[in-house]
């Protein structure tokens, strides 16, 4: 293989929709060698000094991202045949069969180049049209026709779920790649806003803990979004199982929490434009085959320019996860996501919903989970939070740290909440977790904490 192929390198370049394998931890040489000996591999993207993403044809949605911290290694044929081992042949010869092979290979390469150029020109024309019509930023997401998505979903046959803005269907596009197609069905004004926000926001992102948007359809009255399909569904379906035997293992739940934290840190600190998600909850956390958490549903997200630190907007989010500053006319910052993550973290720890059980008194979210969890913390009864979970009961130190991180996140005063970068560092043990103050100081709190 070394005699047949070589690699051309491009810094901070990626084709985010074409990968089929992630190898880590891998060195650059291991990444290059793995791609070299894999007939499916056309490109290997090496990132962060440990991650090797192998890509296959067709390559699409190529982009250069200055913050990628990696490079693409493209496998290309060498322009000569390997030398023969027989020293009797002093000069290379090309047989008639080899000539036919050269002509065939050359024709195929020219055909591929022509197809790529044609696709690029058509695709660019479509994007220009969409950009003008919808007043969006230009994006290199794939444009689908409504008929393509109708066929891909077999007439919108298999429903995966539904929400306030639309219904999600399972489908399959080229090469039988499974996708989730979101068909927006709400009122026109909200539908347009949701559609534009999703395309503009998630179309600019690429992170392993964010759901990938593969493409969209903007045709007549129809607005559809095409995402990667994640086989394990939403986190809510795994967290709130009534059967203890089906409960997600403690270590896996911890990894899910860490993944959500990293995804939010990327949105807040590492995107070219800072993004506030505004609706972090278990239903918007999807899981792939390996239970890697991916944040989804950016329809309520807010973009902040480089010179902005906050935004003013109407109350958004879901009951139980909404930060108190939404109701107090305070500026909306990334700290609203931090609050929602704190509530989510308590749910991940305890496998209980923040909404609790519906009673005749309509108990509030705090009464259902946050107050109860804080009482357990102050009284030194954290084992009650994970009752019946042997693995979590044995992991006392991590359990306590995660609970304390959650209470830091749900402080009523936004300035007291840590950033998601600090949250990630505390979760991963890079920095210590101090004892948090009472998260709701304006209400009665038991100030004596039992260690």
C-alpha positions in Angstrom: 0.0 0.0 0.0 2.9 2.3 0.7 4.0 1.9 -2.9 0.6 2.7 -4.3 -0.6 5.6 -2.2 0.6 8.8 -0.5 -1.0 11.5 1.6 -1.6 15.2 0.9 -2.1 17.3 4.0 -4.5 20.2 4.6 -4.5 22.1 7.9 -7.8 22.6 9.8 -9.8 21.0 7.0 -12.7 18.6 7.5 -15.6 16.9 5.8 -17.9 16.5 8.9 -20.6 14.4 7.2 -18.4 11.8 5.7 -16.8 10.0 8.6 -17.5 6.3 9.4 -15.0 5.5 12.1 -13.5 7.3 15.1 -10.2 5.8 16.5 -8.8 7.1 19.8 -6.4 7.5 21.4 -4.3 7.3 18.2 -1.0 8.9 17.2 -0.8 10.6 13.9 1.3 7.8 12.4 -1.2 5.2 13.6 -4.0 7.3 12.0 -2.2 7.6 8.7 -1.3 3.9 8.7 -4.9 2.8 9.5 -6.3 4.8 6.6 -3.6 3.6 4.3 -4.5 0.0 4.8 -8.3 0.5 4.8 -9.8 0.4 1.3 -12.8 2.4 2.4 -10.8 5.3 3.8 -10.3 8.3 1.5 -9.3 10.8 4.1 -8.1 10.7 7.7 -8.7 13.8 9.9 -6.4 13.9 12.9 -7.5 16.2 15.7 -6.5 17.2 19.2 -3.5 15.0 19.2 -5.5 11.8 19.8 -8.6 11.5 17.6 -8.5 9.9 14.2 -11.7 10.3 12.1 -11.7 8.1 9.0 -13.8 9.4 6.0 -15.2 7.6 3.0 -16.4 8.8 -0.4 -18.4 10.7 -1.4 -16.8 13.6 0.4 -19.2 16.5 1.0 -19.7 19.7 3.0 -15.9 20.3 3.1 -14.8 23.3 5.2 -11.8 25.0 6.7 -12.2 25.8 10.4 -9.4 27.7 12.1 -10.3 26.3 15.5 -10.3 22.6 14.3 -6.9 21.9 15.9 -6.1 19.2 13.3 -5.4 18.4 9.7 -6.8 16.3 6.9 -4.7 13.6 5.3 -6.0 12.8 1.8 -5.0 9.4 0.4 -4.1 9.8 -3.3 -2.6 7.4 -5.8 1.1 7.8 -6.6 1.8 8.7 -10.2 4.1 5.7 -10.9 3.8 1.9 -10.6 5.8 0.2 -7.8 9.3 -1.0 -9.0 9.7 -4.7 -9.6 11.7 -6.8 -7.3 13.5 -8.5 -10.2 16.8 -6.8 -10.8 17.1 -8.2 -14.3 14.7 -5.4 -15.5 16.7 -2.3 -15.7 14.0 -0.1 -17.2 10.3 0.0 -16.3 8.0 -1.4 -18.9 4.2 -1.0 -19.2 2.3 -3.9 -20.7 -0.8 -3.6 -22.8 -3.0 -4.6 -19.8 -1.3 -1.9 -17.7 -2.1 0.7 -20.4 -5.7 -0.3 -20.3 -5.7 -0.1 -16.5 -4.2 3.4 -16.7 -6.8 4.6 -19.2 -9.6 3.1 -17.0 -8.3 4.7 -13.8 -7.8 8.0 -15.6 -11.3 7.9 -16.9 -12.8 7.1 -13.5 -10.8 9.9 -11.9 -11.8 12.4 -14.5 -15.4 11.3 -14.1 -15.2 11.8 -10.3 -13.6 15.2 -10.7 -16.3 16.3 -13.2 -19.1 15.0 -11.0 -17.7 16.8 -8.0 -17.3 20.1 -9.9 -20.9 19.7 -11.3 -22.3 19.0 -7.8 -20.4 22.0 -6.4 -21.8 24.3 -9.0 -25.3 23.1 -8.6 -25.0 23.0 -4.8 -23.6 26.6 -4.8 -26.5 27.8 -7.0 -29.1 26.2 -4.6 -27.4 27.8 -1.6 -27.3 31.2 -3.2 -31.0 30.9 -3.9 -31.8 29.8 -0.3 -29.6 32.6 1.1 -31.4 35.2 -0.9 -34.9 33.9 -0.2 -34.5 33.1 3.5 -32.0 35.9 4.4 -29.7 33.3 6.0 -26.0 33.2 6.1 -24.6 31.0 3.3 -23.9 27.5 4.5 -22.5 24.4 2.9 -25.1 22.1 4.3 -26.7 19.9 1.7 -29.9 21.1 0.1 -32.7 18.5 -0.3 -35.8 18.7 -2.4 -39.1 17.9 -0.7 -39.5 14.9 -3.0 -36.1 13.5 -2.0 -37.1 13.6 1.7 -40.6 12.2 1.0 -39.0 9.2 -0.6 -36.2 9.0 2.0 -38.9 8.6 4.7 -41.2 6.5 2.7 -43.9 9.1 2.8 -43.1 10.2 6.4 -44.0 6.7 7.6 -42.0 6.0 10.8 -42.4 8.7 13.5 -39.5 9.0 16.0 -41.0 11.8 18.1 -42.7 15.1 18.1 -42.4 18.5 19.8 -43.8 22.0 19.8 -42.3 22.8 16.4 -42.7 19.6 14.4 -42.5 15.9 14.0 -39.3 13.8 13.5 -39.3 10.9 11.1 -36.8 8.2 10.4 -35.4 8.0 6.9 -32.5 6.9 4.8 -30.5 8.8 2.2 -27.7 7.8 -0.2 -25.9 4.6 0.6 -28.6 3.7 3.1 -27.4 6.2 5.7 -30.0 6.5 8.4 -31.2 10.1 9.1 -33.8 11.8 11.3 -36.0 14.2 9.3 -37.7 17.0 11.2 -40.8 18.3 9.5 -41.8 21.7 10.9 -45.5 22.0 11.4 -46.1 25.0 13.6 -47.5 28.4 12.6 -45.6 30.0 9.7 -43.9 32.7 11.7 -42.6 30.3 14.4 -41.7 27.8 11.7 -39.6 30.3 9.8 -37.8 31.4 13.0 -37.2 27.8 14.1 -35.9 26.8 10.7 -33.6 29.8 10.3 -32.2 29.4 13.8 -31.4 25.7 13.3 -29.7 26.2 10.0 -27.8 29.3 11.0 -26.7 28.0 14.4 -26.0 24.3 14.1 -24.8 24.7 10.6 -21.8 26.6 12.0 -20.9 24.0 14.6 -19.0 20.7 14.6 -18.4 18.9 17.9 -18.8 15.3 18.9 -21.3 16.2 21.6 -23.6 18.2 19.2 -26.1 16.5 16.9 -25.0 17.1 13.3 -27.3 18.8 10.9 -26.7 17.2 7.5 -29.0 19.3 5.4 -32.4 21.0 4.9 -35.3 21.6 2.6 -36.8 25.1 1.9 -39.4 24.5 -0.8 -42.7 26.4 -1.0 -44.4 26.1 2.4 -42.3 23.2 3.5 -39.4 23.5 6.0 -37.5 20.3 6.9 -34.2 19.7 8.7 -32.1 16.5 8.2 -30.0 15.3 11.1 -27.8 12.3 11.8 -29.8 9.4 13.2 -29.0 8.4 16.8 -30.1 4.9 17.6 -30.4 5.2 21.4 -33.0 8.0 21.4 -33.2 10.7 24.0 -31.7 10.7 27.5 -35.2 11.0 29.0 -36.1 7.5 27.8 -33.0 6.0 29.6 -33.2 8.1 32.8 -36.7 7.6 33.9 -37.2 3.9 33.5 -39.5 2.4 36.1 -37.8 -1.0 36.0 -34.6 -0.8 38.1 -33.0 -3.5 35.9 -33.2 -1.1 32.9 -31.6 1.8 34.7 -28.6 3.2 32.9 -25.4 2.3 34.8 -23.8 4.9 37.0 -20.5 5.2 35.1 -22.4 5.6 31.8 -24.6 8.3 33.3 -21.5 10.2 34.5 -20.0 10.0 31.0 -23.2 11.3 29.6 -23.1 14.3 32.0 -19.5 15.0 31.1 -20.4 14.9 27.4 -23.3 17.4 27.8 -20.9 19.7 29.7 -18.3 19.6 27.0 -20.9 20.3 24.3 -22.2 23.4 26.2 -18.6 24.5 26.8 -18.0 24.4 23.0 -21.2 26.4 22.4 -20.3 29.0 25.0 -16.5 29.4 24.6 -15.2 27.7 21.4 -17.6 28.7 18.6 -16.8 31.6 16.3 -20.2 33.1 17.5 -21.2 32.4 21.1 -24.4 30.3 21.3 -27.0 30.1 24.2 -29.0 26.9 23.7 -31.9 28.1 26.0 -33.6 24.6 26.2 -31.3 22.1 27.9 -33.3 19.1 29.1 -33.2 15.3 28.8 -35.5 15.2 25.8 -33.0 17.4 23.9 -30.0 15.1 24.7 -29.7 12.3 22.2 -27.4 9.2 22.5 -25.6 7.4 19.7 -24.7 3.6 19.5 -22.0 4.1 22.2 -24.2 6.3 24.5 -22.2 9.4 23.6 -24.4 12.4 24.5 -25.2 14.9 21.7 -27.1 18.1 22.3 -30.0 18.7 19.9 -32.9 21.1 19.1 -31.4 24.5 18.7 -34.6 26.1 17.7 -34.6 28.5 20.7 -30.9 29.2 20.6 -29.6 32.8 20.7 -26.4 34.0 19.0 -24.1 36.5 20.6 -21.6 38.5 18.6 -18.1 38.9 19.8 -18.8 42.2 21.5 -22.0 40.9 23.2 -22.2 39.2 26.6 -26.0 39.0 27.0 -29.3 39.3 25.1 -32.8 40.5 25.9 -35.6 38.1 24.9 -38.9 36.6 25.9 -39.0 33.7 28.3 -37.9 30.5 26.6 -37.3 27.0 27.7 -39.2 24.2 29.4 -40.9 24.3 32.8 -38.5 23.0 35.5 -35.3 23.8 33.6 -35.8 27.6 33.2 -33.4 29.8 35.2 -34.9 32.3 37.7 -33.4 35.3 35.9 -35.8 34.7 33.0 -38.5 36.0 35.3 -36.6 38.9 36.8 -35.9 41.1 33.8 -32.2 40.4 34.1 -30.1 40.1 30.9 -30.0 36.6 29.5 -26.5 35.2 29.3 -24.9 31.7 28.9 -25.6 31.2 32.6 -29.2 30.2 31.8 -27.7 27.1 30.2 -25.6 26.5 33.3 -28.7 26.5 35.4 -30.5 24.1 33.1 -27.5 21.8 33.2 -27.5 21.8 37.0 -31.1 20.6 37.0 -30.2 18.0 34.4 -27.2 16.8 36.4 -29.5 16.2 39.5 -31.8 14.2 37.2 -28.8 12.2 35.9 -27.6 11.5 39.4 -31.0 10.4 40.9 -32.8 9.1 37.7 -35.7 11.3 38.8 -37.5 14.0 36.8 -37.4 17.5 38.1 -41.1 17.7 37.4 -41.8 15.1 40.0 -45.2 13.4 40.3 -48.3 15.3 39.5 -50.2 15.9 42.7 -53.5 17.8 43.4 -51.4 20.5 45.0 -49.3 20.8 41.8 -46.0 20.6 43.5 -43.4 22.8 42.0 -40.1 21.7 40.4 -38.1 22.6 43.4 -40.4 20.8 45.8 -40.1 17.8 43.5 -36.3 17.5 43.1 -34.1 20.5 44.0 -35.4 21.1 47.5 -35.4 17.4 48.3 -31.9 16.9 46.9 -30.6 19.9 48.9 -32.2 18.5 52.1 -30.4 15.2 51.4 -27.1 17.1 50.9 -27.4 19.2 54.1 -28.4 16.2 56.2 -25.6 14.0 54.9 -28.0 11.5 53.2 -26.8 11.5 49.6 -27.2 7.8 49.5 -30.9 8.4 49.4 -30.5 10.2 46.0 -29.2 7.0 44.4 -31.1 4.5 46.5 -30.9 1.0 45.0 -28.0 1.9 42.7 -25.1 -0.2 44.0 -22.5 1.3 41.7 -23.4 4.8 42.6 -23.6 4.0 46.3 -20.1 2.7 46.3 -18.7 5.7 44.4 -19.2 8.2 47.3 -16.6 10.8 46.3 -17.7 11.2 42.7 -21.4 11.2 43.8 -20.8 14.0 46.3 -18.7 16.1 43.8 -21.4 15.8 41.1 -24.1 16.9 43.6 -22.1 19.9 44.7 -21.4 20.9 41.0 -25.2 20.7 40.4 -25.9 23.1 43.3 -23.3 25.5 42.1 -25.0 25.5 38.7 -28.5 26.2 40.1 -27.6 29.3 42.2 -30.4 31.9 41.9 -27.8 34.6 41.4 -26.4 34.1 37.8 -23.0 35.6 38.8 -22.6 32.9 41.4 -22.9 30.1 38.8 -19.7 28.9 37.3 -18.9 28.9 33.5 -19.3 25.7 31.7 -15.6 25.5 31.3 -15.2 25.6 35.1 -18.1 23.1 35.4 -16.3 20.7 33.0 -13.0 21.0 35.0 -14.8 20.3 38.2 -16.6 17.2 36.7 -13.4 15.8 35.4 -11.5 16.4 38.6 -9.1 19.0 37.2 -10.1 21.4 40.0 -11.6 20.9 43.4 -15.3 21.5 44.1 -15.9 23.8 47.1 -19.0 23.4 49.2 -21.8 25.4 47.5 -23.9 27.9 49.3 -27.7 27.6 49.5 -28.8 27.7 45.9 -32.0 29.7 46.7 -31.0 32.2 49.4 -34.3 34.1 49.3 -36.1 31.0 50.6 -35.6 29.2 53.8 -32.5 27.0 53.7 -30.9 24.6 56.3 -27.5 26.1 56.6 -25.9 23.3 58.6 -24.4 20.8 56.2 -23.5 17.3 57.5 -20.2 16.1 55.9 
